[in-house]
Amino acid sequence: MDVTQAIDLRRAYRSLDPVEITEDLIQDLAHHAQLAPSCNNNQPWRFVFVFAPSKLEEMKTALNSGNLWAHSASMMIAVFSRKEDDCVIKDREYHQFDCGLAAAFLILRATELGLVAHPIAGYSPKKTKEILGIPEDYQVIALIIVGKKALGLNPVLSEKQTAEEQTRPERFPFEKYVFLNGY
């Protein structure tokens, strides 16, 4: 699979079947995330890979009600950083951008391996930090929910989520988000 195929195949599916999580898989995903570019090569990203059943149970309590589907995750990855670990140029804080790049590399690698890696924002950062022991000065930027695409639909999905599961949500037309030589 090449990068274009991984990008085309990547979807934020919510109907997940279990997948075996191994140390080799975690090292593989972390290695590919590590190869992402960052300002001055600061590599501000930090990840907690959560796969122990008891810890996954705890993490379920940090999820918003719209993410009940994530209870079937085989792994959750907390992506976090702090602005002190990356470039701050005037009012531009690069740590979030750089973490997004690393998360994208991880997600594309997971896609290449036949996995679903679905980033979410519907969780409590405070509770996530408490459960995972993440220091207070770090910002939890996203959780990535990992599993294998299920053949059937998860019964906890809302009507909107079910529709998005069956058909890729529409993307904006080129003219709406691309401007040539100025806005």
C-alpha positions in Angstrom: 0.0 0.0 0.0 1.3 3.5 -0.8 0.6 6.7 0.9 -2.2 7.7 -1.5 -3.9 4.4 -0.9 -3.6 4.8 2.9 -5.1 8.3 2.7 -7.9 7.1 0.5 -8.7 4.1 2.7 -8.5 6.0 6.0 -11.9 6.4 7.6 -13.1 7.2 11.1 -15.2 4.1 11.5 -17.1 3.6 14.8 -18.0 -0.1 14.4 -15.0 -1.9 15.7 -14.0 -5.5 16.3 -11.2 -6.5 18.6 -7.7 -6.7 17.4 -4.6 -8.1 19.1 -2.4 -5.4 20.5 1.3 -6.4 20.8 4.4 -4.6 21.8 5.6 -4.9 18.2 2.5 -3.1 17.0 2.9 -0.3 19.6 6.6 0.1 18.6 5.7 0.2 14.9 3.0 2.9 15.4 5.2 4.9 17.7 8.1 4.7 15.3 6.1 6.0 12.4 4.7 8.9 14.5 8.2 9.7 15.6 9.2 10.3 11.9 6.8 13.2 11.6 8.3 16.7 11.1 8.4 19.1 13.9 9.6 22.7 14.5 13.4 22.5 15.0 13.0 18.7 15.3 11.7 19.3 18.9 9.4 16.2 18.7 7.0 17.6 21.4 4.5 14.7 21.1 3.9 12.2 23.9 1.7 9.2 23.7 0.2 6.8 26.2 -0.8 3.5 24.6 -3.7 2.1 26.7 -4.5 -1.6 26.0 -4.7 -3.4 29.3 -8.4 -4.3 29.8 -8.6 -2.8 33.3 -7.1 0.5 32.1 -9.4 0.6 29.1 -12.3 0.2 31.5 -11.1 3.2 33.4 -10.7 5.2 30.2 -14.3 4.6 29.3 -15.3 6.8 32.2 -13.4 9.7 30.5 -15.4 9.5 27.3 -18.4 11.7 26.4 -21.8 9.9 25.8 -21.5 10.4 22.1 -18.5 8.1 22.1 -20.1 5.0 23.5 -19.0 3.2 20.4 -15.4 3.7 21.6 -16.0 1.2 24.4 -15.2 -1.5 22.0 -11.7 -0.2 21.4 -8.8 -2.6 21.6 -6.5 0.3 22.4 -6.8 4.0 23.1 -3.9 6.3 22.5 -3.6 9.6 24.4 -1.8 12.3 22.4 -0.4 15.1 24.6 2.3 17.8 24.7 3.1 21.1 26.2 4.0 24.4 24.5 7.3 24.6 26.4 8.6 21.5 24.4 8.2 23.1 21.0 8.7 26.4 19.2 6.7 29.4 20.3 7.2 32.2 17.8 5.4 35.4 18.9 1.8 34.1 19.3 2.3 30.9 17.4 2.5 27.7 19.5 3.6 24.8 17.3 3.2 21.9 19.7 -0.4 21.3 18.7 0.4 21.4 15.0 3.4 19.1 15.4 1.4 16.6 17.5 -1.3 16.6 14.7 1.4 15.7 12.2 2.7 12.8 14.4 -0.9 11.6 15.0 -1.6 11.7 11.3 1.5 9.6 10.6 0.4 7.1 13.2 -3.1 7.0 11.8 -1.9 6.4 8.3 0.4 3.6 9.4 -2.5 2.0 11.3 -4.6 2.2 8.2 -1.8 0.5 6.2 -1.8 -2.3 8.8 -5.6 -2.8 8.3 -6.6 -1.1 11.5 -9.0 1.7 12.3 -7.4 4.6 14.2 -10.1 7.1 14.9 -9.1 10.4 16.6 -11.7 11.9 18.9 -12.2 15.1 20.9 -15.2 13.8 23.0 -13.5 13.1 26.3 -12.5 14.7 29.5 -8.9 15.9 29.4 -8.8 16.3 33.2 -10.1 12.7 33.8 -7.8 11.3 31.1 -4.8 13.0 32.9 -5.9 11.5 36.2 -6.4 8.0 34.9 -3.1 7.9 32.9 -0.9 9.9 35.4 -0.2 12.6 32.8 1.3 15.7 34.5 -0.9 18.7 34.9 1.3 21.0 32.7 0.7 18.8 29.6 -2.3 19.3 27.3 -4.2 16.2 26.1 -4.8 17.0 22.5 -6.7 13.9 21.3 -7.5 10.3 22.0 -7.1 7.9 19.1 -9.4 4.9 19.3 -7.9 1.7 17.7 -9.6 -1.5 16.6 -10.5 -3.4 13.5 -13.4 -2.4 11.2 -16.4 -4.5 12.1 -18.5 -6.1 9.4 -21.7 -5.1 11.1 -22.9 -1.8 12.6 -22.3 -1.0 16.3 -25.9 -0.8 17.8 -24.9 2.2 20.0 -24.4 4.5 17.0 -26.7 7.5 16.5 -28.6 7.9 13.3 -26.0 10.4 12.0 -23.1 8.1 13.0 -24.8 5.2 11.3 -25.1 7.2 8.1 -21.4 8.2 8.3 -20.4 4.6 8.9 -22.0 3.5 5.6 -20.9 6.4 3.4 -17.9 8.6 3.6 -19.0 12.0 4.8 -19.0 14.5 2.0 -15.9 16.6 1.6 -15.9 20.3 0.7 -15.5 21.2 -3.0 -12.0 22.3 -3.9 -13.1 26.0 -4.3 -14.3 26.2 -0.7 -11.0 25.5 0.9 -8.3 26.2 -1.7 -7.3 29.7 -2.7 -4.7 30.5 -5.4 -2.3 33.4 -4.8 -4.4 35.0 -2.1 -7.7 34.7 -0.3 
